[in-house]
Amino acid sequence: MSRNVKTISRHDTLADARALMREHQIRHLVVVEEDGTLAGIVSERDLSVLECYRDVDPHVVCVEEAMALAPYRVAPTAPLSEVADTMAEWRYGSAVVMEDGKIAGVFTTTDALRALAALGAKRPVERRQPTMTVQ
């Protein structure tokens, strides 16, 4: 899980979102309301799909047009096996980790693959994922 969550406003443009993703080499941005509460999530794929339309100007169209309004949310203590099962079943690319009503991190398929590699190599899971439990 990445605790260094990058966020964006629903009113920022698709171009802003893409620039932020490139700058931080990430594929998911948590979308927040003005008060910092979770509004949704937008992925690189979401941007690509919307930008394919001829009449979509990424410098004009807002993130809210591309974002998922109800992202998959989990607690930081959620068992990795349950989170991975749900992500696979519903084909989610990420889960927003929520703690006490606040955004605590983002868990992505890349994080899941790192955990799987660690288990296969019989080594501890990387420090980036300190709170999810492997069962």
Phi and psi in radians as a Rosetta constraint file:
Dihedral C 1 N 2 CA 2 C 2 CIRCULARHARMONIC -1.679 0.35
Dihedral N 2 CA 2 C 2 N 3 CIRCULARHARMONIC 2.159 0.35
Dihedral C 2 N 3 CA 3 C 3 CIRCULARHARMONIC -1.554 0.35
Dihedral N 3 CA 3 C 3 N 4 CIRCULARHARMONIC -0.282 0.35
Dihedral C 3 N 4 CA 4 C 4 CIRCULARHARMONIC -1.502 0.35
Dihedral N 4 CA 4 C 4 N 5 CIRCULARHARMONIC 1.258 0.35
Dihedral C 4 N 5 CA 5 C 5 CIRCULARHARMONIC -1.348 0.35
Dihedral N 5 CA 5 C 5 N 6 CIRCULARHARMONIC 2.244 0.35
Dihedral C 5 N 6 CA 6 C 6 CIRCULARHARMONIC -1.653 0.35
Dihedral N 6 CA 6 C 6 N 7 CIRCULARHARMONIC 2.302 0.35
Dihedral C 6 N 7 CA 7 C 7 CIRCULARHARMONIC -2.120 0.35
Dihedral N 7 CA 7 C 7 N 8 CIRCULARHARMONIC 2.842 0.35
Dihedral C 7 N 8 CA 8 C 8 CIRCULARHARMONIC -2.573 0.35
Dihedral N 8 CA 8 C 8 N 9 CIRCULARHARMONIC 2.698 0.35
Dihedral C 8 N 9 CA 9 C 9 CIRCULARHARMONIC -1.472 0.35
Dihedral N 9 CA 9 C 9 N 10 CIRCULARHARMONIC 2.608 0.35
Dihedral C 9 N 10 CA 10 C 10 CIRCULARHARMONIC -1.090 0.35
Dihedral N 10 CA 10 C 10 N 11 CIRCULARHARMONIC -0.351 0.35
Dihedral C 10 N 11 CA 11 C 11 CIRCULARHARMONIC -1.602 0.35
Dihedral N 11 CA 11 C 11 N 12 CIRCULARHARMONIC -0.131 0.35
Dihedral C 11 N 12 CA 12 C 12 CIRCULARHARMONIC -1.246 0.35
Dihedral N 12 CA 12 C 12 N 13 CIRCULARHARMONIC 2.816 0.35
Dihedral C 12 N 13 CA 13 C 13 CIRCULARHARMONIC -1.507 0.35
Dihedral N 13 CA 13 C 13 N 14 CIRCULARHARMONIC 2.872 0.35
Dihedral C 13 N 14 CA 14 C 14 CIRCULARHARMONIC -1.047 0.35
Dihedral N 14 CA 14 C 14 N 15 CIRCULARHARMONIC -0.644 0.35
Dihedral C 14 N 15 CA 15 C 15 CIRCULARHARMONIC -1.114 0.35
Dihedral N 15 CA 15 C 15 N 16 CIRCULARHARMONIC -0.685 0.35
Dihedral C 15 N 16 CA 16 C 16 CIRCULARHARMONIC -1.082 0.35
Dihedral N 16 CA 16 C 16 N 17 CIRCULARHARMONIC -0.768 0.35
Dihedral C 16 N 17 CA 17 C 17 CIRCULARHARMONIC -1.105 0.35
Dihedral N 17 CA 17 C 17 N 18 CIRCULARHARMONIC -0.797 0.35
Dihedral C 17 N 18 CA 18 C 18 CIRCULARHARMONIC -1.099 0.35
Dihedral N 18 CA 18 C 18 N 19 CIRCULARHARMONIC -0.721 0.35
Dihedral C 18 N 19 CA 19 C 19 CIRCULARHARMONIC -1.102 0.35
Dihedral N 19 CA 19 C 19 N 20 CIRCULARHARMONIC -0.740 0.35
Dihedral C 19 N 20 CA 20 C 20 CIRCULARHARMONIC -1.129 0.35
Dihedral N 20 CA 20 C 20 N 21 CIRCULARHARMONIC -0.714 0.35
Dihedral C 20 N 21 CA 21 C 21 CIRCULARHARMONIC -1.105 0.35
Dihedral N 21 CA 21 C 21 N 22 CIRCULARHARMONIC -0.767 0.35
Dihedral C 21 N 22 CA 22 C 22 CIRCULARHARMONIC -1.114 0.35
Dihedral N 22 CA 22 C 22 N 23 CIRCULARHARMONIC -0.790 0.35
Dihedral C 22 N 23 CA 23 C 23 CIRCULARHARMONIC -1.013 0.35
Dihedral N 23 CA 23 C 23 N 24 CIRCULARHARMONIC -0.697 0.35
Dihedral C 23 N 24 CA 24 C 24 CIRCULARHARMONIC -1.792 0.35
Dihedral N 24 CA 24 C 24 N 25 CIRCULARHARMONIC 0.052 0.35
Dihedral C 24 N 25 CA 25 C 25 CIRCULARHARMONIC 0.924 0.35
Dihedral N 25 CA 25 C 25 N 26 CIRCULARHARMONIC 0.932 0.35
Dihedral C 25 N 26 CA 26 C 26 CIRCULARHARMONIC -2.236 0.35
Dihedral N 26 CA 26 C 26 N 27 CIRCULARHARMONIC 2.883 0.35
Dihedral C 26 N 27 CA 27 C 27 CIRCULARHARMONIC -2.052 0.35
Dihedral N 27 CA 27 C 27 N 28 CIRCULARHARMONIC -0.024 0.35
Dihedral C 27 N 28 CA 28 C 28 CIRCULARHARMONIC -2.379 0.35
Dihedral N 28 CA 28 C 28 N 29 CIRCULARHARMONIC 2.418 0.35
Dihedral C 28 N 29 CA 29 C 29 CIRCULARHARMONIC -2.178 0.35
Dihedral N 29 CA 29 C 29 N 30 CIRCULARHARMONIC 2.353 0.35
Dihedral C 29 N 30 CA 30 C 30 CIRCULARHARMONIC -1.430 0.35
Dihedral N 30 CA 30 C 30 N 31 CIRCULARHARMONIC 2.274 0.35
Dihedral C 30 N 31 CA 31 C 31 CIRCULARHARMONIC -1.672 0.35
Dihedral N 31 CA 31 C 31 N 32 CIRCULARHARMONIC 2.225 0.35
Dihedral C 31 N 32 CA 32 C 32 CIRCULARHARMONIC -2.097 0.35
Dihedral N 32 CA 32 C 32 N 33 CIRCULARHARMONIC 2.667 0.35
Dihedral C 32 N 33 CA 33 C 33 CIRCULARHARMONIC -1.334 0.35
Dihedral N 33 CA 33 C 33 N 34 CIRCULARHARMONIC 3.033 0.35
Dihedral C 33 N 34 CA 34 C 34 CIRCULARHARMONIC -1.052 0.35
Dihedral N 34 CA 34 C 34 N 35 CIRCULARHARMONIC -0.504 0.35
Dihedral C 34 N 35 CA 35 C 35 CIRCULARHARMONIC -1.534 0.35
Dihedral N 35 CA 35 C 35 N 36 CIRCULARHARMONIC 0.089 0.35
Dihedral C 35 N 36 CA 36 C 36 CIRCULARHARMONIC 1.560 0.35
Dihedral N 36 CA 36 C 36 N 37 CIRCULARHARMONIC -0.011 0.35
Dihedral C 36 N 37 CA 37 C 37 CIRCULARHARMONIC -1.371 0.35
Dihedral N 37 CA 37 C 37 N 38 CIRCULARHARMONIC 2.731 0.35
Dihedral C 37 N 38 CA 38 C 38 CIRCULARHARMONIC -1.158 0.35
Dihedral N 38 CA 38 C 38 N 39 CIRCULARHARMONIC 2.215 0.35
Dihedral C 38 N 39 CA 39 C 39 CIRCULARHARMONIC -1.911 0.35
Dihedral N 39 CA 39 C 39 N 40 CIRCULARHARMONIC -0.522 0.35
Dihedral C 39 N 40 CA 40 C 40 CIRCULARHARMONIC 2.964 0.35
Dihedral N 40 CA 40 C 40 N 41 CIRCULARHARMONIC -2.865 0.35
Dihedral C 40 N 41 CA 41 C 41 CIRCULARHARMONIC -2.513 0.35
Dihedral N 41 CA 41 C 41 N 42 CIRCULARHARMONIC 2.566 0.35
Dihedral C 41 N 42 CA 42 C 42 CIRCULARHARMONIC -2.266 0.35
Dihedral N 42 CA 42 C 42 N 43 CIRCULARHARMONIC 2.392 0.35
Dihedral C 42 N 43 CA 43 C 43 CIRCULARHARMONIC -1.941 0.35
Dihedral N 43 CA 43 C 43 N 44 CIRCULARHARMONIC 2.872 0.35
Dihedral C 43 N 44 CA 44 C 44 CIRCULARHARMONIC -1.007 0.35
Dihedral N 44 CA 44 C 44 N 45 CIRCULARHARMONIC -0.671 0.35
Dihedral C 44 N 45 CA 45 C 45 CIRCULARHARMONIC -1.136 0.35
Dihedral N 45 CA 45 C 45 N 46 CIRCULARHARMONIC -0.725 0.35
Dihedral C 45 N 46 CA 46 C 46 CIRCULARHARMONIC -0.994 0.35
Dihedral N 46 CA 46 C 46 N 47 CIRCULARHARMONIC -0.763 0.35
Dihedral C 46 N 47 CA 47 C 47 CIRCULARHARMONIC -1.113 0.35
Dihedral N 47 CA 47 C 47 N 48 CIRCULARHARMONIC -0.797 0.35
Dihedral C 47 N 48 CA 48 C 48 CIRCULARHARMONIC -1.059 0.35
Dihedral N 48 CA 48 C 48 N 49 CIRCULARHARMONIC -0.738 0.35
Dihedral C 48 N 49 CA 49 C 49 CIRCULARHARMONIC -1.082 0.35
Dihedral N 49 CA 49 C 49 N 50 CIRCULARHARMONIC -0.835 0.35
Dihedral C 49 N 50 CA 50 C 50 CIRCULARHARMONIC -1.196 0.35
Dihedral N 50 CA 50 C 50 N 51 CIRCULARHARMONIC -0.657 0.35
Dihedral C 50 N 51 CA 51 C 51 CIRCULARHARMONIC -1.211 0.35
Dihedral N 51 CA 51 C 51 N 52 CIRCULARHARMONIC -0.250 0.35
Dihedral C 51 N 52 CA 52 C 52 CIRCULARHARMONIC -1.196 0.35
Dihedral N 52 CA 52 C 52 N 53 CIRCULARHARMONIC -0.437 0.35
Dihedral C 52 N 53 CA 53 C 53 CIRCULARHARMONIC -1.259 0.35
Dihedral N 53 CA 53 C 53 N 54 CIRCULARHARMONIC 2.348 0.35
Dihedral C 53 N 54 CA 54 C 54 CIRCULARHARMONIC -1.019 0.35
Dihedral N 54 CA 54 C 54 N 55 CIRCULARHARMONIC -0.648 0.35
Dihedral C 54 N 55 CA 55 C 55 CIRCULARHARMONIC -1.567 0.35
Dihedral N 55 CA 55 C 55 N 56 CIRCULARHARMONIC 0.173 0.35
Dihedral C 55 N 56 CA 56 C 56 CIRCULARHARMONIC -1.684 0.35
Dihedral N 56 CA 56 C 56 N 57 CIRCULARHARMONIC 2.031 0.35
Dihedral C 56 N 57 CA 57 C 57 CIRCULARHARMONIC -1.751 0.35
Dihedral N 57 CA 57 C 57 N 58 CIRCULARHARMONIC 1.945 0.35
Dihedral C 57 N 58 CA 58 C 58 CIRCULARHARMONIC -1.081 0.35
Dihedral N 58 CA 58 C 58 N 59 CIRCULARHARMONIC -0.266 0.35
Dihedral C 58 N 59 CA 59 C 59 CIRCULARHARMONIC -1.547 0.35
Dihedral N 59 CA 59 C 59 N 60 CIRCULARHARMONIC -0.075 0.35
Dihedral C 59 N 60 CA 60 C 60 CIRCULARHARMONIC -2.081 0.35
Dihedral N 60 CA 60 C 60 N 61 CIRCULARHARMONIC -0.744 0.35
Dihedral C 60 N 61 CA 61 C 61 CIRCULARHARMONIC -1.228 0.35
Dihedral N 61 CA 61 C 61 N 62 CIRCULARHARMONIC 2.381 0.35
Dihedral C 61 N 62 CA 62 C 62 CIRCULARHARMONIC -1.530 0.35
Dihedral N 62 CA 62 C 62 N 63 CIRCULARHARMONIC 2.730 0.35
Dihedral C 62 N 63 CA 63 C 63 CIRCULARHARMONIC -0.966 0.35
Dihedral N 63 CA 63 C 63 N 64 CIRCULARHARMONIC -0.619 0.35
Dihedral C 63 N 64 CA 64 C 64 CIRCULARHARMONIC -1.036 0.35
Dihedral N 64 CA 64 C 64 N 65 CIRCULARHARMONIC -0.364 0.35
Dihedral C 64 N 65 CA 65 C 65 CIRCULARHARMONIC -1.317 0.35
Dihedral N 65 CA 65 C 65 N 66 CIRCULARHARMONIC -0.374 0.35
Dihedral C 65 N 66 CA 66 C 66 CIRCULARHARMONIC -1.904 0.35
Dihedral N 66 CA 66 C 66 N 67 CIRCULARHARMONIC -0.332 0.35
Dihedral C 66 N 67 CA 67 C 67 CIRCULARHARMONIC -1.328 0.35
Dihedral N 67 CA 67 C 67 N 68 CIRCULARHARMONIC 2.702 0.35
Dihedral C 67 N 68 CA 68 C 68 CIRCULARHARMONIC -1.501 0.35
Dihedral N 68 CA 68 C 68 N 69 CIRCULARHARMONIC 2.225 0.35
Dihedral C 68 N 69 CA 69 C 69 CIRCULARHARMONIC -1.351 0.35
Dihedral N 69 CA 69 C 69 N 70 CIRCULARHARMONIC -0.461 0.35
Dihedral C 69 N 70 CA 70 C 70 CIRCULARHARMONIC -2.189 0.35
Dihedral N 70 CA 70 C 70 N 71 CIRCULARHARMONIC 1.299 0.35
Dihedral C 70 N 71 CA 71 C 71 CIRCULARHARMONIC -1.168 0.35
Dihedral N 71 CA 71 C 71 N 72 CIRCULARHARMONIC 2.707 0.35
Dihedral C 71 N 72 CA 72 C 72 CIRCULARHARMONIC -1.154 0.35
Dihedral N 72 CA 72 C 72 N 73 CIRCULARHARMONIC 2.192 0.35
Dihedral C 72 N 73 CA 73 C 73 CIRCULARHARMONIC -2.044 0.35
Dihedral N 73 CA 73 C 73 N 74 CIRCULARHARMONIC 2.468 0.35
Dihedral C 73 N 74 CA 74 C 74 CIRCULARHARMONIC -2.426 0.35
Dihedral N 74 CA 74 C 74 N 75 CIRCULARHARMONIC 2.784 0.35
Dihedral C 74 N 75 CA 75 C 75 CIRCULARHARMONIC -1.457 0.35
Dihedral N 75 CA 75 C 75 N 76 CIRCULARHARMONIC 2.709 0.35
Dihedral C 75 N 76 CA 76 C 76 CIRCULARHARMONIC -1.127 0.35
Dihedral N 76 CA 76 C 76 N 77 CIRCULARHARMONIC -0.326 0.35
Dihedral C 76 N 77 CA 77 C 77 CIRCULARHARMONIC -1.661 0.35
Dihedral N 77 CA 77 C 77 N 78 CIRCULARHARMONIC 0.073 0.35
Dihedral C 77 N 78 CA 78 C 78 CIRCULARHARMONIC -1.072 0.35
Dihedral N 78 CA 78 C 78 N 79 CIRCULARHARMONIC 2.350 0.35
Dihedral C 78 N 79 CA 79 C 79 CIRCULARHARMONIC -1.083 0.35
Dihedral N 79 CA 79 C 79 N 80 CIRCULARHARMONIC 2.335 0.35
Dihedral C 79 N 80 CA 80 C 80 CIRCULARHARMONIC -0.954 0.35
Dihedral N 80 CA 80 C 80 N 81 CIRCULARHARMONIC -0.680 0.35
Dihedral C 80 N 81 CA 81 C 81 CIRCULARHARMONIC -1.087 0.35
Dihedral N 81 CA 81 C 81 N 82 CIRCULARHARMONIC -0.701 0.35
Dihedral C 81 N 82 CA 82 C 82 CIRCULARHARMONIC -1.214 0.35
Dihedral N 82 CA 82 C 82 N 83 CIRCULARHARMONIC -0.737 0.35
Dihedral C 82 N 83 CA 83 C 83 CIRCULARHARMONIC -1.098 0.35
Dihedral N 83 CA 83 C 83 N 84 CIRCULARHARMONIC -0.806 0.35
Dihedral C 83 N 84 CA 84 C 84 CIRCULARHARMONIC -1.106 0.35
Dihedral N 84 CA 84 C 84 N 85 CIRCULARHARMONIC -0.723 0.35
Dihedral C 84 N 85 CA 85 C 85 CIRCULARHARMONIC -1.042 0.35
Dihedral N 85 CA 85 C 85 N 86 CIRCULARHARMONIC -0.816 0.35
Dihedral C 85 N 86 CA 86 C 86 CIRCULARHARMONIC -1.140 0.35
Dihedral N 86 CA 86 C 86 N 87 CIRCULARHARMONIC -0.763 0.35
Dihedral C 86 N 87 CA 87 C 87 CIRCULARHARMONIC -1.069 0.35
Dihedral N 87 CA 87 C 87 N 88 CIRCULARHARMONIC -0.712 0.35
Dihedral C 87 N 88 CA 88 C 88 CIRCULARHARMONIC -1.193 0.35
Dihedral N 88 CA 88 C 88 N 89 CIRCULARHARMONIC -0.795 0.35
Dihedral C 88 N 89 CA 89 C 89 CIRCULARHARMONIC -1.063 0.35
Dihedral N 89 CA 89 C 89 N 90 CIRCULARHARMONIC -0.749 0.35
Dihedral C 89 N 90 CA 90 C 90 CIRCULARHARMONIC -1.723 0.35
Dihedral N 90 CA 90 C 90 N 91 CIRCULARHARMONIC 0.032 0.35
Dihedral C 90 N 91 CA 91 C 91 CIRCULARHARMONIC 1.023 0.35
Dihedral N 91 CA 91 C 91 N 92 CIRCULARHARMONIC 0.714 0.35
Dihedral C 91 N 92 CA 92 C 92 CIRCULARHARMONIC -1.398 0.35
Dihedral N 92 CA 92 C 92 N 93 CIRCULARHARMONIC 2.452 0.35
Dihedral C 92 N 93 CA 93 C 93 CIRCULARHARMONIC -1.578 0.35
Dihedral N 93 CA 93 C 93 N 94 CIRCULARHARMONIC -0.191 0.35
Dihedral C 93 N 94 CA 94 C 94 CIRCULARHARMONIC -2.829 0.35
Dihedral N 94 CA 94 C 94 N 95 CIRCULARHARMONIC 2.891 0.35
Dihedral C 94 N 95 CA 95 C 95 CIRCULARHARMONIC -2.343 0.35
Dihedral N 95 CA 95 C 95 N 96 CIRCULARHARMONIC 2.389 0.35
Dihedral C 95 N 96 CA 96 C 96 CIRCULARHARMONIC -1.558 0.35
Dihedral N 96 CA 96 C 96 N 97 CIRCULARHARMONIC 2.167 0.35
Dihedral C 96 N 97 CA 97 C 97 CIRCULARHARMONIC -1.555 0.35
Dihedral N 97 CA 97 C 97 N 98 CIRCULARHARMONIC 2.102 0.35
Dihedral C 97 N 98 CA 98 C 98 CIRCULARHARMONIC -2.007 0.35
Dihedral N 98 CA 98 C 98 N 99 CIRCULARHARMONIC 2.350 0.35
Dihedral C 98 N 99 CA 99 C 99 CIRCULARHARMONIC -2.354 0.35
Dihedral N 99 CA 99 C 99 N 100 CIRCULARHARMONIC 2.125 0.35
Dihedral C 99 N 100 CA 100 C 100 CIRCULARHARMONIC 0.943 0.35
Dihedral N 100 CA 100 C 100 N 101 CIRCULARHARMONIC 0.702 0.35
Dihedral C 100 N 101 CA 101 C 101 CIRCULARHARMONIC 1.343 0.35
Dihedral N 101 CA 101 C 101 N 102 CIRCULARHARMONIC 0.071 0.35
Dihedral C 101 N 102 CA 102 C 102 CIRCULARHARMONIC -2.043 0.35
Dihedral N 102 CA 102 C 102 N 103 CIRCULARHARMONIC 2.685 0.35
Dihedral C 102 N 103 CA 103 C 103 CIRCULARHARMONIC -1.277 0.35
Dihedral N 103 CA 103 C 103 N 104 CIRCULARHARMONIC 2.086 0.35
Dihedral C 103 N 104 CA 104 C 104 CIRCULARHARMONIC -1.834 0.35
Dihedral N 104 CA 104 C 104 N 105 CIRCULARHARMONIC -0.358 0.35
Dihedral C 104 N 105 CA 105 C 105 CIRCULARHARMONIC 3.026 0.35
Dihedral N 105 CA 105 C 105 N 106 CIRCULARHARMONIC -3.114 0.35
Dihedral C 105 N 106 CA 106 C 106 CIRCULARHARMONIC -2.306 0.35
Dihedral N 106 CA 106 C 106 N 107 CIRCULARHARMONIC 2.302 0.35
Dihedral C 106 N 107 CA 107 C 107 CIRCULARHARMONIC -1.960 0.35
Dihedral N 107 CA 107 C 107 N 108 CIRCULARHARMONIC 2.144 0.35
Dihedral C 107 N 108 CA 108 C 108 CIRCULARHARMONIC -2.025 0.35
Dihedral N 108 CA 108 C 108 N 109 CIRCULARHARMONIC 3.019 0.35
Dihedral C 108 N 109 CA 109 C 109 CIRCULARHARMONIC -1.081 0.35
Dihedral N 109 CA 109 C 109 N 110 CIRCULARHARMONIC -0.547 0.35
Dihedral C 109 N 110 CA 110 C 110 CIRCULARHARMONIC -1.109 0.35
Dihedral N 110 CA 110 C 110 N 111 CIRCULARHARMONIC -0.728 0.35
Dihedral C 110 N 111 CA 111 C 111 CIRCULARHARMONIC -1.073 0.35
Dihedral N 111 CA 111 C 111 N 112 CIRCULARHARMONIC -0.708 0.35
Dihedral C 111 N 112 CA 112 C 112 CIRCULARHARMONIC -1.122 0.35
Dihedral N 112 CA 112 C 112 N 113 CIRCULARHARMONIC -0.715 0.35
Dihedral C 112 N 113 CA 113 C 113 CIRCULARHARMONIC -1.166 0.35
Dihedral N 113 CA 113 C 113 N 114 CIRCULARHARMONIC -0.639 0.35
Dihedral C 113 N 114 CA 114 C 114 CIRCULARHARMONIC -1.084 0.35
Dihedral N 114 CA 114 C 114 N 115 CIRCULARHARMONIC -0.741 0.35
Dihedral C 114 N 115 CA 115 C 115 CIRCULARHARMONIC -1.124 0.35
Dihedral N 115 CA 115 C 115 N 116 CIRCULARHARMONIC -0.730 0.35
Dihedral C 115 N 116 CA 116 C 116 CIRCULARHARMONIC -1.101 0.35
Dihedral N 116 CA 116 C 116 N 117 CIRCULARHARMONIC -0.753 0.35
Dihedral C 116 N 117 CA 117 C 117 CIRCULARHARMONIC -1.095 0.35
Dihedral N 117 CA 117 C 117 N 118 CIRCULARHARMONIC -0.699 0.35
Dihedral C 117 N 118 CA 118 C 118 CIRCULARHARMONIC -1.120 0.35
Dihedral N 118 CA 118 C 118 N 119 CIRCULARHARMONIC -0.728 0.35
Dihedral C 118 N 119 CA 119 C 119 CIRCULARHARMONIC -1.145 0.35
Dihedral N 119 CA 119 C 119 N 120 CIRCULARHARMONIC -0.721 0.35
Dihedral C 119 N 120 CA 120 C 120 CIRCULARHARMONIC -1.139 0.35
Dihedral N 120 CA 120 C 120 N 121 CIRCULARHARMONIC -0.585 0.35
Dihedral C 120 N 121 CA 121 C 121 CIRCULARHARMONIC -1.576 0.35
Dihedral N 121 CA 121 C 121 N 122 CIRCULARHARMONIC 0.011 0.35
Dihedral C 121 N 122 CA 122 C 122 CIRCULARHARMONIC 0.929 0.35
Dihedral N 122 CA 122 C 122 N 123 CIRCULARHARMONIC 0.813 0.35
Dihedral C 122 N 123 CA 123 C 123 CIRCULARHARMONIC -2.193 0.35
Dihedral N 123 CA 123 C 123 N 124 CIRCULARHARMONIC 2.827 0.35
Dihedral C 123 N 124 CA 124 C 124 CIRCULARHARMONIC -1.078 0.35
Dihedral N 124 CA 124 C 124 N 125 CIRCULARHARMONIC 2.582 0.35
Dihedral C 124 N 125 CA 125 C 125 CIRCULARHARMONIC -1.167 0.35
Dihedral N 125 CA 125 C 125 N 126 CIRCULARHARMONIC 2.472 0.35
Dihedral C 125 N 126 CA 126 C 126 CIRCULARHARMONIC -0.851 0.35
Dihedral N 126 CA 126 C 126 N 127 CIRCULARHARMONIC 2.657 0.35
Dihedral C 126 N 127 CA 127 C 127 CIRCULARHARMONIC -1.095 0.35
Dihedral N 127 CA 127 C 127 N 128 CIRCULARHARMONIC -0.341 0.35
Dihedral C 127 N 128 CA 128 C 128 CIRCULARHARMONIC -1.082 0.35
Dihedral N 128 CA 128 C 128 N 129 CIRCULARHARMONIC -0.268 0.35
Dihedral C 128 N 129 CA 129 C 129 CIRCULARHARMONIC -2.172 0.35
Dihedral N 129 CA 129 C 129 N 130 CIRCULARHARMONIC 1.063 0.35
Dihedral C 129 N 130 CA 130 C 130 CIRCULARHARMONIC -1.315 0.35
Dihedral N 130 CA 130 C 130 N 131 CIRCULARHARMONIC -0.355 0.35
Dihedral C 130 N 131 CA 131 C 131 CIRCULARHARMONIC -1.888 0.35
Dihedral N 131 CA 131 C 131 N 132 CIRCULARHARMONIC -0.378 0.35
Dihedral C 131 N 132 CA 132 C 132 CIRCULARHARMONIC -1.271 0.35
Dihedral N 132 CA 132 C 132 N 133 CIRCULARHARMONIC 2.416 0.35
Dihedral C 132 N 133 CA 133 C 133 CIRCULARHARMONIC -1.753 0.35
Dihedral N 133 CA 133 C 133 N 134 CIRCULARHARMONIC 2.386 0.35
Dihedral C 133 N 134 CA 134 C 134 CIRCULARHARMONIC -1.609 0.35
Dihedral N 134 CA 134 C 134 N 135 CIRCULARHARMONIC 2.173 0.35
